[in-house]
Amino acid sequence: MVINKDPAKEPFLLLVCSTSKIEKVIARRRNNADTLVKIAQTEYPPFTIESIVDCNNVFDKTIEEIISRLESKKLKLKPEMPIEIVNKLRKAVIASPIVANRIKEMLK
């Protein structure tokens, strides 16, 4: 999921990934619960089951890298996520003690 505030004007895209392995992620990040975002299927219908995003893991990719991953089917394109969820993701990334400050600054 792209979490940039203005992706068209920035040199790279900031991405976070979701997983359905909720308990595993919670156990791994038990001391950083404010960096996890649960997303219910009712909040974002393209998700078939409840998912979680560990916002301690942010990937920066160029648009060219994203296109390549889409073409090779290593990345799936989903409909735009509601801004309320994207804002939760941004807030959780900013709360992370692991994410680099240069990434956090792009989200403020």
N, C-alpha and C positions, 0 to 999 in steps of 0.2 A: 504494500500500500504506500502510495506516495504521500508524504506528509509536509512537503515544502509549502511555505506560505505563498510563494509566487514562482512556481517551477519554470515558467517560460523565461524568466529573467535571471535565473541562477545557473551557475556553471555545471552543476550536477544535481541529480534527484536524490532525495533522502527517502529510503525505503525501510519499512518494517514488515515482518512476516507473521502470519498467524498460524496457529496449530490447534488441533482438537485435543491434544494431550495436556489438558488443563492441570490435572493433579501433579504431573511430572514437572511442569513449569513452576507451579506454586511451591513445590518442595524445593526446587533449585534456587528460587528467589525468595525464600521465606523471610529474609531480613530486608527485602526491598519490595514489599507488596504494593507500594504506591507507584511502582514502575511497570505494573502489570495492568492490562486492560482486557476485561472479558467482553465479548461481543455475542449477544444472543442472536439466534436465527431470526427472532422477531424484530430486532433492531436493524438487521442487515440481511434481507431475504436471500441474496445470492449465497450466503453461507448455509449449508444444509444442516449443520449442527452448531451448538455453542462452541465458540473458539476463544483463544486467548492470544494476546500479543505481549511478548516480552520486550519492552521498550528500552532495555539495556543493549539490545542488538540492533544497531542502525547501520544500514549499508548505503554507501554513496556510489552512484553509478551515473555514467553519462547517458544521454539520450541514445547515443549509438549503441551502447552496451545493452540497453533495454530493448531496442529494436532487434538486435541480434538474438537475445534470449527469447523474445516473442516468436521470431522466425524459426528458431530451433525447438520451439515448444517446451522450453525450460521454464517459461513463465506464462501464467495465465492472465488474460485481461478480464477484469470484472467491472461491472457498472460502478459509477462514482459512488463513493461512500458518503453518507450524510455528514455535514460539517460538524455536527455535535460529536460524532465518534472521532473524527479527525482531530478535533480540538482536545479530546481526552488523550489521544495518542501523543500529540505534541507536548501536553502537560506532563505526561509520564516520562517522555524522553528527557525533558528539562530537569525532572526530578532525579534522573539516574546519576549515581556517583561514578559510573563507568564511561558514559558517552563523553566524547571530546567537547570542550567548550566551543570550538569553532562550529560544531554542528548545532549545539544548543542555541547559539547566537542567531543562527539562520531561522530559528523557530520563534524567536521572541518578537 
